[in-house]
Every structure is written in C-alpha cells, then in structure tokens.
Amino acid sequence: MSKTIFVLNGPNLNMLGKREPGIYGGKTLADIEAECIAAGAELGLTIDFRQSNHEGTLVDWLHEAADKAAGVAFNAGAYTHTSVALHDAIRAISPIPVIEVHISNVHAREEFRHKSMIAPAVKGVICGFGPHSYILALQALKTITQ
Ligand code: CA2
C-alpha cells in the first residue's frame, strides 16, 4: 500500500512565483505541488501538500501527521528561524521522520537565516536546490521509511 507523505509549507510560500523570482525562482507553489505529486507517483508515495501562514496550524498538521503520514517534508519558511513551537511539535511526533526543506541556500543568505530552530529536531536538512529540494526530500523519505 502507498505511504502518505505530508508536504507542509509555512508563511509566505503561497507568494512563490508572484514576487522575488530572483531568490525563489518563477515557479508557483501549485507548480511545486504538481511536481511533488508526480514524483510521489514515481516513488509510490501519496502526497498530501499543504500551506499555512499560521504557526498553530502548522503545529496541528504535524500532530495530524503522527496518525496519517509515514513522514513529513517541511518548509517552515521564516518560522524555521524563530519557532520553538514547531521544534517541540516535531519532537512530539517522533519517530515520524521530518525533513527540513528550503528552496534557497539559507547559509548563503542573511545571518538571521543561518540559525534553524527546527534543525536539531529533524531527521535531516535539504536546502539550496530550488524547488528540486522538495523532490530530494521525497526521495530521502522513500528511502528512510522503507
Ligand atoms: O528558502 C526557503 O525555502 C525559505 O524557507 C523561504 C522562506 C525564508 O524565510 C526562509 O529563510 C528560507 C521565505 C518564503 C517566502 O517566500 C516568498 C516568496 C515570494 C515573495 C516573498 C516571499
């Protein structure tokens, strides 16, 4: 039976493709969702793709993943750098693996993006490959949940 993977996206990612194409590229979040669903079909994974601008909603979805998902690919957006609540939620759903995903290479950007509050709680981190970061995370989740 196909495993379900939650792909969760945090604040402002709904603006992808509409602003700042120099940093994040021209694809919209809907384009990335379609690519994740296609890659998931190849990998035998069912993709549940969501976005919220609200920290508590992201916490709720992580909790939901504990019952419904084999793993989570998580682009927490700017909450990556600030959120103890998301760190705690990722720990709370252990051993469900969560992979931190970023489109940009956060380490090559402003210093405030170098610190991730969630990195100590996740299984691994993928950043800097543009929208392909999501596909790499799905491949990793396929491998580690086998
Ligand atoms: O590189 C990533 O994927 C980030 O998670 C994106 C976040 C940023 O705060 C992280 O440091 C790195 C920002 C997403 C906001 O996306 C926008 C898209 C278009 C226009 C403005 C923001």
Backbone and ligand atoms as CSV (ligand in chain L), in Angstrom:
chain,resi,resn,atom,element,x,y,z
A,1,MET,N,N,0.839,-1.203,0.000
A,1,MET,CA,C,0.000,0.000,0.000
A,1,MET,C,C,0.880,1.260,0.000
A,2,SER,N,N,0.439,2.264,-0.747
A,2,SER,CA,C,1.202,3.510,-0.875
A,2,SER,C,C,1.268,4.256,0.460
A,3,LYS,N,N,2.457,4.726,0.803
A,3,LYS,CA,C,2.602,5.525,2.033
A,3,LYS,C,C,2.218,6.971,1.768
A,4,THR,N,N,1.649,7.593,2.793
A,4,THR,CA,C,1.311,9.018,2.671
A,4,THR,C,C,2.431,9.866,3.256
A,5,ILE,N,N,2.833,10.881,2.508
A,5,ILE,CA,C,3.819,11.860,2.973
A,5,ILE,C,C,3.146,13.222,3.017
A,6,PHE,N,N,3.226,13.885,4.166
A,6,PHE,CA,C,2.760,15.270,4.248
A,6,PHE,C,C,3.883,16.191,3.752
A,7,VAL,N,N,3.544,17.122,2.857
A,7,VAL,CA,C,4.484,18.176,2.462
A,7,VAL,C,C,3.894,19.478,2.986
A,8,LEU,N,N,4.496,20.002,4.029
A,8,LEU,CA,C,3.941,21.168,4.721
A,8,LEU,C,C,4.770,22.412,4.412
A,9,ASN,N,N,4.069,23.507,4.195
A,9,ASN,CA,C,4.702,24.766,3.818
A,9,ASN,C,C,4.216,25.889,4.711
A,10,GLY,N,N,5.171,26.712,5.173
A,10,GLY,CA,C,4.859,27.786,6.099
A,10,GLY,C,C,4.629,29.133,5.427
A,11,PRO,N,N,4.808,30.198,6.213
A,11,PRO,CA,C,4.362,31.530,5.816
A,11,PRO,C,C,5.011,32.065,4.549
A,12,ASN,N,N,4.174,32.719,3.782
A,12,ASN,CA,C,4.543,33.455,2.559
A,12,ASN,C,C,4.880,32.558,1.372
A,13,LEU,N,N,4.930,31.254,1.586
A,13,LEU,CA,C,5.266,30.386,0.451
A,13,LEU,C,C,4.154,30.372,-0.597
A,14,ASN,N,N,2.952,30.809,-0.210
A,14,ASN,CA,C,1.868,30.984,-1.192
A,14,ASN,C,C,2.170,32.113,-2.183
A,15,MET,N,N,3.209,32.914,-1.885
A,15,MET,CA,C,3.572,34.022,-2.781
A,15,MET,C,C,4.613,33.623,-3.830
A,16,LEU,N,N,5.086,32.392,-3.762
A,16,LEU,CA,C,6.102,31.935,-4.722
A,16,LEU,C,C,5.640,32.162,-6.156
A,17,GLY,N,N,6.591,32.605,-6.993
A,17,GLY,CA,C,6.291,32.818,-8.411
A,17,GLY,C,C,5.607,34.140,-8.681
A,18,LYS,N,N,5.181,34.813,-7.609
A,18,LYS,CA,C,4.459,36.084,-7.775
A,18,LYS,C,C,5.352,37.269,-7.404
A,19,ARG,N,N,6.354,37.043,-6.510
A,19,ARG,CA,C,7.292,38.074,-6.053
A,19,ARG,C,C,8.670,37.426,-5.913
A,20,GLU,N,N,9.716,38.234,-5.944
A,20,GLU,CA,C,11.093,37.814,-5.677
A,20,GLU,C,C,11.538,36.574,-6.465
A,21,PRO,N,N,11.314,36.561,-7.787
A,21,PRO,CA,C,11.746,35.384,-8.564
A,21,PRO,C,C,13.260,35.206,-8.560
A,22,GLY,N,N,14.013,36.300,-8.278
A,22,GLY,CA,C,15.479,36.203,-8.237
A,22,GLY,C,C,15.965,35.284,-7.145
A,23,ILE,N,N,15.252,35.216,-6.034
A,23,ILE,CA,C,15.676,34.356,-4.909
A,23,ILE,C,C,15.026,32.987,-5.016
A,24,TYR,N,N,13.718,32.960,-5.291
A,24,TYR,CA,C,12.974,31.704,-5.161
A,24,TYR,C,C,12.570,31.082,-6.512
A,25,GLY,N,N,12.912,31.760,-7.634
A,25,GLY,CA,C,12.564,31.213,-8.947
A,25,GLY,C,C,11.147,31.588,-9.342
A,26,GLY,N,N,10.763,31.152,-10.521
A,26,GLY,CA,C,9.484,31.576,-11.095
A,26,GLY,C,C,8.330,30.628,-10.854
A,27,LYS,N,N,8.606,29.482,-10.257
A,27,LYS,CA,C,7.523,28.502,-10.060
A,27,LYS,C,C,6.603,28.920,-8.922
A,28,THR,N,N,5.332,28.623,-9.095
A,28,THR,CA,C,4.371,28.867,-8.020
A,28,THR,C,C,4.329,27.654,-7.090
A,29,LEU,N,N,3.700,27.832,-5.935
A,29,LEU,CA,C,3.569,26.694,-5.010
A,29,LEU,C,C,2.710,25.593,-5.643
A,30,ALA,N,N,1.745,26.002,-6.478
A,30,ALA,CA,C,0.920,24.999,-7.186
A,30,ALA,C,C,1.784,24.183,-8.150
A,31,ASP,N,N,2.768,24.846,-8.808
A,31,ASP,CA,C,3.696,24.114,-9.691
A,31,ASP,C,C,4.487,23.084,-8.876
A,32,ILE,N,N,4.970,23.523,-7.702
A,32,ILE,CA,C,5.776,22.618,-6.852
A,32,ILE,C,C,4.911,21.461,-6.354
A,33,GLU,N,N,3.663,21.772,-6.001
A,33,GLU,CA,C,2.750,20.700,-5.576
A,33,GLU,C,C,2.598,19.661,-6.692
A,34,ALA,N,N,2.406,20.136,-7.927
A,34,ALA,CA,C,2.227,19.202,-9.054
A,34,ALA,C,C,3.482,18.350,-9.240
A,35,GLU,N,N,4.661,18.963,-9.092
A,35,GLU,CA,C,5.918,18.207,-9.238
A,35,GLU,C,C,6.056,17.167,-8.113
A,36,CYS,N,N,5.649,17.540,-6.904
A,36,CYS,CA,C,5.721,16.594,-5.773
A,36,CYS,C,C,4.769,15.416,-6.000
A,37,ILE,N,N,3.568,15.705,-6.493
A,37,ILE,CA,C,2.597,14.626,-6.736
A,37,ILE,C,C,3.117,13.687,-7.818
A,38,ALA,N,N,3.724,14.267,-8.883
A,38,ALA,CA,C,4.279,13.434,-9.965
A,38,ALA,C,C,5.443,12.589,-9.448
A,39,ALA,N,N,6.347,13.207,-8.683
A,39,ALA,CA,C,7.494,12.457,-8.134
A,39,ALA,C,C,7.002,11.399,-7.150
A,40,GLY,N,N,5.981,11.770,-6.369
A,40,GLY,CA,C,5.423,10.804,-5.419
A,40,GLY,C,C,4.854,9.588,-6.132
A,41,ALA,N,N,4.191,9.820,-7.262
A,41,ALA,CA,C,3.616,8.700,-8.028
A,41,ALA,C,C,4.727,7.757,-8.493
A,42,GLU,N,N,5.850,8.335,-8.938
A,42,GLU,CA,C,7.007,7.514,-9.363
A,42,GLU,C,C,7.567,6.702,-8.200
A,43,LEU,N,N,7.553,7.319,-7.026
A,43,LEU,CA,C,8.165,6.689,-5.838
A,43,LEU,C,C,7.178,5.787,-5.081
A,44,GLY,N,N,5.924,5.808,-5.506
A,44,GLY,CA,C,4.923,5.030,-4.783
A,44,GLY,C,C,4.489,5.700,-3.488
A,45,LEU,N,N,4.492,7.036,-3.482
A,45,LEU,CA,C,4.085,7.798,-2.295
A,45,LEU,C,C,2.851,8.639,-2.617
A,46,THR,N,N,1.926,8.705,-1.689
A,46,THR,CA,C,0.773,9.599,-1.813
A,46,THR,C,C,1.127,10.912,-1.110
A,47,ILE,N,N,0.987,12.011,-1.844
A,47,ILE,CA,C,1.427,13.318,-1.327
A,47,ILE,C,C,0.222,14.133,-0.847
A,48,ASP,N,N,0.295,14.566,0.401
A,48,ASP,CA,C,-0.705,15.487,0.961
A,48,ASP,C,C,0.010,16.826,1.172
A,49,PHE,N,N,-0.243,17.779,0.264
A,49,PHE,CA,C,0.536,19.027,0.168
A,49,PHE,C,C,-0.285,20.186,0.726
A,50,ARG,N,N,0.272,20.920,1.686
A,50,ARG,CA,C,-0.490,21.990,2.348
A,50,ARG,C,C,0.388,23.217,2.598
A,51,GLN,N,N,-0.267,24.384,2.736
A,51,GLN,CA,C,0.446,25.620,3.103
A,51,GLN,C,C,-0.397,26.403,4.093
A,52,SER,N,N,0.274,26.967,5.108
A,52,SER,CA,C,-0.413,27.875,6.015
A,52,SER,C,C,0.521,29.007,6.427
A,53,ASN,N,N,-0.083,30.166,6.653
A,53,ASN,CA,C,0.675,31.308,7.180
A,53,ASN,C,C,0.629,31.351,8.701
A,54,HIS,N,N,0.035,30.332,9.332
A,54,HIS,CA,C,-0.222,30.365,10.770
A,54,HIS,C,C,0.548,29.265,11.499
A,55,GLU,N,N,1.322,29.662,12.483
A,55,GLU,CA,C,2.186,28.734,13.214
A,55,GLU,C,C,1.386,27.599,13.862
A,56,GLY,N,N,0.262,27.957,14.505
A,56,GLY,CA,C,-0.532,26.940,15.201
A,56,GLY,C,C,-1.124,25.912,14.245
A,57,THR,N,N,-1.488,26.365,13.056
A,57,THR,CA,C,-1.997,25.414,12.049
A,57,THR,C,C,-0.909,24.423,11.663
A,58,LEU,N,N,0.310,24.912,11.526
A,58,LEU,CA,C,1.432,24.012,11.184
A,58,LEU,C,C,1.664,23.013,12.314
A,59,VAL,N,N,1.548,23.478,13.572
A,59,VAL,CA,C,1.654,22.562,14.725
A,59,VAL,C,C,0.564,21.495,14.633
A,60,ASP,N,N,-0.679,21.909,14.358
A,60,ASP,CA,C,-1.798,20.951,14.239
A,60,ASP,C,C,-1.532,19.925,13.142
A,61,TRP,N,N,-1.008,20.377,12.012
A,61,TRP,CA,C,-0.755,19.453,10.890
A,61,TRP,C,C,0.362,18.472,11.224
A,62,LEU,N,N,1.369,18.928,11.965
A,62,LEU,CA,C,2.424,17.988,12.393
A,62,LEU,C,C,1.814,16.918,13.299
A,63,HIS,N,N,0.945,17.327,14.210
A,63,HIS,CA,C,0.282,16.341,15.086
A,63,HIS,C,C,-0.544,15.363,14.251
A,64,GLU,N,N,-1.256,15.887,13.257
A,64,GLU,CA,C,-2.078,15.043,12.370
A,64,GLU,C,C,-1.196,14.030,11.628
A,65,ALA,N,N,0.015,14.468,11.267
A,65,ALA,CA,C,0.941,13.571,10.542
A,65,ALA,C,C,1.271,12.332,11.367
A,66,ALA,N,N,1.285,12.479,12.687
A,66,ALA,CA,C,1.620,11.334,13.549
A,66,ALA,C,C,0.651,10.179,13.333
A,67,ASP,N,N,-0.621,10.494,12.988
A,67,ASP,CA,C,-1.636,9.461,12.758
A,67,ASP,C,C,-1.752,9.049,11.297
A,68,LYS,N,N,-1.421,9.981,10.390
A,68,LYS,CA,C,-1.781,9.757,8.984
A,68,LYS,C,C,-0.612,9.608,8.019
A,69,ALA,N,N,0.601,9.988,8.449
A,69,ALA,CA,C,1.711,10.032,7.487
A,69,ALA,C,C,2.874,9.159,7.920
A,70,ALA,N,N,3.616,8.695,6.892
A,70,ALA,CA,C,4.848,7.938,7.167
A,70,ALA,C,C,6.025,8.878,7.366
A,71,GLY,N,N,5.887,10.119,6.869
A,71,GLY,CA,C,6.959,11.100,7.010
A,71,GLY,C,C,6.473,12.464,6.562
A,72,VAL,N,N,7.294,13.474,6.837
A,72,VAL,CA,C,6.925,14.857,6.525
A,72,VAL,C,C,8.113,15.567,5.871
A,73,ALA,N,N,7.855,16.237,4.737
A,73,ALA,CA,C,8.803,17.190,4.168
A,73,ALA,C,C,8.288,18.574,4.558
A,74,PHE,N,N,9.121,19.364,5.229
A,74,PHE,CA,C,8.616,20.564,5.891
A,74,PHE,C,C,9.457,21.779,5.534
A,75,ASN,N,N,8.856,22.706,4.758
A,75,ASN,CA,C,9.446,24.021,4.560
A,75,ASN,C,C,8.703,24.980,5.488
A,76,ALA,N,N,9.300,25.252,6.627
A,76,ALA,CA,C,8.638,26.075,7.646
A,76,ALA,C,C,8.774,27.569,7.364
A,77,GLY,N,N,9.378,27.929,6.206
A,77,GLY,CA,C,9.525,29.355,5.886
A,77,GLY,C,C,10.275,30.065,7.009
A,78,ALA,N,N,9.883,31.297,7.277
A,78,ALA,CA,C,10.587,32.096,8.280
A,78,ALA,C,C,10.430,31.549,9.695
A,79,TYR,N,N,9.398,30.740,9.946
A,79,TYR,CA,C,9.263,30.123,11.275
A,79,TYR,C,C,10.430,29.184,11.583
A,80,THR,N,N,11.117,28.724,10.529
A,80,THR,CA,C,12.324,27.918,10.716
A,80,THR,C,C,13.264,28.575,11.728
A,81,HIS,N,N,13.365,29.908,11.613
A,81,HIS,CA,C,14.399,30.636,12.345
A,81,HIS,C,C,13.922,31.137,13.701
A,82,THR,N,N,12.643,30.913,14.019
A,82,THR,CA,C,12.079,31.527,15.238
A,82,THR,C,C,11.297,30.581,16.141
A,83,SER,N,N,10.852,29.426,15.622
A,83,SER,CA,C,9.745,28.742,16.301
A,83,SER,C,C,10.142,27.572,17.208
A,84,VAL,N,N,10.064,27.827,18.497
A,84,VAL,CA,C,10.219,26.742,19.483
A,84,VAL,C,C,9.012,25.807,19.402
A,85,ALA,N,N,7.831,26.360,19.093
A,85,ALA,CA,C,6.612,25.533,19.000
A,85,ALA,C,C,6.742,24.477,17.906
A,86,LEU,N,N,7.321,24.843,16.777
A,86,LEU,CA,C,7.490,23.855,15.700
A,86,LEU,C,C,8.578,22.841,16.068
A,87,HIS,N,N,9.630,23.303,16.701
A,87,HIS,CA,C,10.657,22.371,17.207
A,87,HIS,C,C,9.998,21.329,18.121
A,88,ASP,N,N,9.194,21.808,19.064
A,88,ASP,CA,C,8.557,20.903,20.026
A,88,ASP,C,C,7.575,19.949,19.337
A,89,ALA,N,N,6.843,20.464,18.336
A,89,ALA,CA,C,5.868,19.614,17.625
A,89,ALA,C,C,6.572,18.509,16.854
A,90,ILE,N,N,7.711,18.829,16.249
A,90,ILE,CA,C,8.476,17.799,15.516
A,90,ILE,C,C,8.960,16.735,16.492
A,91,ARG,N,N,9.465,17.170,17.642
A,91,ARG,CA,C,9.887,16.198,18.668
A,91,ARG,C,C,8.700,15.367,19.158
A,92,ALA,N,N,7.537,16.012,19.258
A,92,ALA,CA,C,6.344,15.347,19.803
A,92,ALA,C,C,5.855,14.210,18.909
A,93,ILE,N,N,6.153,14.281,17.605
A,93,ILE,CA,C,5.654,13.230,16.707
A,93,ILE,C,C,6.714,12.170,16.400
A,94,SER,N,N,7.852,12.238,17.089
A,94,SER,CA,C,8.886,11.208,16.929
A,94,SER,C,C,8.250,9.832,17.189
A,95,PRO,N,N,8.551,8.815,16.389
A,95,PRO,CA,C,9.643,8.708,15.414
A,95,PRO,C,C,9.256,9.031,13.964
A,96,ILE,N,N,8.116,9.705,13.721
A,96,ILE,CA,C,7.792,10.086,12.339
A,96,ILE,C,C,8.917,11.000,11.817
A,97,PRO,N,N,9.588,10.610,10.712
A,97,PRO,CA,C,10.699,11.443,10.250
A,97,PRO,C,C,10.222,12.725,9.567
A,98,VAL,N,N,10.830,13.822,9.974
A,98,VAL,CA,C,10.559,15.127,9.356
A,98,VAL,C,C,11.853,15.600,8.695
A,99,ILE,N,N,11.755,15.985,7.429
A,99,ILE,CA,C,12.907,16.542,6.725
A,99,ILE,C,C,12.672,18.025,6.504
A,100,GLU,N,N,13.622,18.831,6.972
A,100,GLU,CA,C,13.559,20.286,6.780
A,100,GLU,C,C,13.971,20.601,5.334
A,101,VAL,N,N,13.150,21.391,4.662
A,101,VAL,CA,C,13.365,21.712,3.242
A,101,VAL,C,C,13.430,23.229,3.070
A,102,HIS,N,N,14.400,23.672,2.270
A,102,HIS,CA,C,14.420,25.076,1.841
A,102,HIS,C,C,14.731,25.162,0.359
A,103,ILE,N,N,14.063,26.075,-0.289
A,103,ILE,CA,C,14.311,26.321,-1.716
A,103,ILE,C,C,15.678,26.991,-1.892
A,104,SER,N,N,15.923,28.010,-1.081
A,104,SER,CA,C,17.186,28.752,-1.180
A,104,SER,C,C,18.234,28.136,-0.249
A,105,ASN,N,N,19.504,28.493,-0.513
A,105,ASN,CA,C,20.578,28.098,0.407
A,105,ASN,C,C,20.610,29.124,1.535
A,106,VAL,N,N,19.951,28.801,2.627
A,106,VAL,CA,C,19.802,29.768,3.726
A,106,VAL,C,C,21.163,30.171,4.311
A,107,HIS,N,N,22.165,29.322,4.156
A,107,HIS,CA,C,23.500,29.616,4.722
A,107,HIS,C,C,24.271,30.629,3.876
A,108,ALA,N,N,23.813,30.848,2.648
A,108,ALA,CA,C,24.456,31.839,1.776
A,108,ALA,C,C,23.697,33.166,1.822
A,109,ARG,N,N,22.761,33.292,2.737
A,109,ARG,CA,C,21.920,34.492,2.807
A,109,ARG,C,C,22.188,35.247,4.110
A,110,GLU,N,N,21.243,36.071,4.548
A,110,GLU,CA,C,21.442,36.887,5.742
A,110,GLU,C,C,21.743,36.003,6.962
A,111,GLU,N,N,22.497,36.577,7.904
A,111,GLU,CA,C,22.907,35.788,9.071
A,111,GLU,C,C,21.713,35.244,9.859
A,112,PHE,N,N,20.599,36.004,9.913
A,112,PHE,CA,C,19.456,35.519,10.711
A,112,PHE,C,C,18.833,34.262,10.117
A,113,ARG,N,N,19.179,33.948,8.860
A,113,ARG,CA,C,18.653,32.700,8.271
A,113,ARG,C,C,19.585,31.515,8.503
A,114,HIS,N,N,20.756,31.768,9.104
A,114,HIS,CA,C,21.716,30.669,9.301
A,114,HIS,C,C,21.298,29.767,10.454
A,115,LYS,N,N,20.522,30.329,11.382
A,115,LYS,CA,C,20.080,29.549,12.545
A,115,LYS,C,C,18.716,28.928,12.244
A,116,SER,N,N,18.616,27.616,12.441
A,116,SER,CA,C,17.322,26.943,12.343
A,116,SER,C,C,16.935,26.418,13.717
A,117,MET,N,N,15.750,26.831,14.172
A,117,MET,CA,C,15.235,26.329,15.455
A,117,MET,C,C,14.786,24.882,15.335
A,118,ILE,N,N,14.441,24.466,14.104
A,118,ILE,CA,C,13.894,23.110,13.953
A,118,ILE,C,C,14.960,22.080,13.586
A,119,ALA,N,N,16.123,22.547,13.124
A,119,ALA,CA,C,17.148,21.596,12.648
A,119,ALA,C,C,17.526,20.535,13.687
A,120,PRO,N,N,17.640,20.888,14.983
A,120,PRO,CA,C,18.017,19.849,15.951
A,120,PRO,C,C,16.941,18.769,16.132
A,121,ALA,N,N,15.716,19.057,15.694
A,121,ALA,CA,C,14.612,18.111,15.905
A,121,ALA,C,C,14.332,17.240,14.687
A,122,VAL,N,N,14.872,17.631,13.511
A,122,VAL,CA,C,14.510,16.911,12.282
A,122,VAL,C,C,15.499,15.795,11.972
A,123,LYS,N,N,15.084,14.954,11.032
A,123,LYS,CA,C,15.943,13.844,10.600
A,123,LYS,C,C,17.101,14.363,9.748
A,124,GLY,N,N,16.831,15.323,8.878
A,124,GLY,CA,C,17.862,15.891,8.020
A,124,GLY,C,C,17.363,17.163,7.364
A,125,VAL,N,N,18.294,17.854,6.710
A,125,VAL,CA,C,18.002,19.163,6.124
A,125,VAL,C,C,18.440,19.165,4.659
A,126,ILE,N,N,17.565,19.665,3.779
A,126,ILE,CA,C,17.902,19.820,2.360
A,126,ILE,C,C,17.626,21.271,1.983
A,127,CYS,N,N,18.637,21.980,1.491
A,127,CYS,CA,C,18.409,23.380,1.108
A,127,CYS,C,C,19.259,23.761,-0.083
A,128,GLY,N,N,18.753,24.720,-0.861
A,128,GLY,CA,C,19.565,25.342,-1.887
A,128,GLY,C,C,19.394,24.801,-3.283
A,129,PHE,N,N,18.516,23.842,-3.482
A,129,PHE,CA,C,18.352,23.235,-4.808
A,129,PHE,C,C,17.110,23.746,-5.538
A,130,GLY,N,N,16.607,24.903,-5.105
A,130,GLY,CA,C,15.380,25.405,-5.720
A,130,GLY,C,C,14.233,24.450,-5.410
A,131,PRO,N,N,13.190,24.442,-6.217
A,131,PRO,CA,C,12.057,23.538,-5.966
A,131,PRO,C,C,12.455,22.061,-5.945
A,132,HIS,N,N,13.615,21.741,-6.556
A,132,HIS,CA,C,14.074,20.343,-6.535
A,132,HIS,C,C,14.397,19.872,-5.108
A,133,SER,N,N,14.596,20.819,-4.177
A,133,SER,CA,C,14.814,20.425,-2.767
A,133,SER,C,C,13.662,19.542,-2.273
A,134,TYR,N,N,12.442,19.855,-2.715
A,134,TYR,CA,C,11.281,19.065,-2.276
A,134,TYR,C,C,11.373,17.623,-2.786
A,135,ILE,N,N,11.811,17.481,-4.054
A,135,ILE,CA,C,11.891,16.135,-4.655
A,135,ILE,C,C,12.974,15.323,-3.941
A,136,LEU,N,N,14.097,15.988,-3.629
A,136,LEU,CA,C,15.166,15.298,-2.896
A,136,LEU,C,C,14.658,14.823,-1.533
A,137,ALA,N,N,13.832,15.640,-0.895
A,137,ALA,CA,C,13.273,15.250,0.408
A,137,ALA,C,C,12.354,14.036,0.261
A,138,LEU,N,N,11.555,14.016,-0.814
A,138,LEU,CA,C,10.664,12.860,-1.028
A,138,LEU,C,C,11.474,11.592,-1.273
A,139,GLN,N,N,12.555,11.716,-2.058
A,139,GLN,CA,C,13.416,10.550,-2.309
A,139,GLN,C,C,14.021,10.050,-1.000
A,140,ALA,N,N,14.473,10.987,-0.167
A,140,ALA,CA,C,15.065,10.598,1.125
A,140,ALA,C,C,14.021,9.925,2.007
A,141,LEU,N,N,12.795,10.477,2.027
A,141,LEU,CA,C,11.742,9.878,2.863
A,141,LEU,C,C,11.379,8.489,2.367
A,142,LYS,N,N,11.367,8.321,1.042
A,142,LYS,CA,C,11.083,6.984,0.479
A,142,LYS,C,C,12.128,5.982,1.000
A,143,THR,N,N,13.394,6.397,0.967
A,143,THR,CA,C,14.478,5.501,1.393
A,143,THR,C,C,14.418,5.206,2.880
A,144,ILE,N,N,14.240,6.233,3.689
A,144,ILE,CA,C,14.363,6.002,5.143
A,144,ILE,C,C,13.097,5.410,5.757
A,145,THR,N,N,11.987,5.423,5.023
A,145,THR,CA,C,10.771,4.813,5.596
A,145,THR,C,C,10.552,3.399,5.068
A,146,GLN,N,N,11.518,2.880,4.277
A,146,GLN,CA,C,11.335,1.538,3.709
A,146,GLN,C,C,11.457,0.454,4.771
L,1,CA2,O1,O,14.382,29.057,1.052
L,1,CA2,C1,C,13.322,28.728,1.626
L,1,CA2,O2,O,12.606,27.797,1.235
L,1,CA2,C2,C,12.854,29.522,2.841
L,1,CA2,O3,O,12.248,28.615,3.752
L,1,CA2,C3,C,11.841,30.525,2.324
L,1,CA2,C4,C,11.342,31.466,3.411
L,1,CA2,C5,C,12.505,32.112,4.158
L,1,CA2,O4,O,12.014,32.892,5.237
L,1,CA2,C6,C,13.483,31.080,4.686
L,1,CA2,O5,O,14.552,31.750,5.308
L,1,CA2,C7,C,14.002,30.223,3.562
L,1,CA2,C8,C,10.506,32.584,2.815
L,1,CA2,C9,C,9.394,32.153,1.937
L,1,CA2,C10,C,8.771,33.404,1.405
L,1,CA2,O6,O,8.616,33.283,0.023
L,1,CA2,C11,C,8.364,34.406,-0.675
L,1,CA2,C12,C,8.024,34.206,-1.991
L,1,CA2,C13,C,7.777,35.285,-2.783
L,1,CA2,C14,C,7.848,36.570,-2.267
L,1,CA2,C15,C,8.180,36.774,-0.940
L,1,CA2,C16,C,8.424,35.674,-0.156
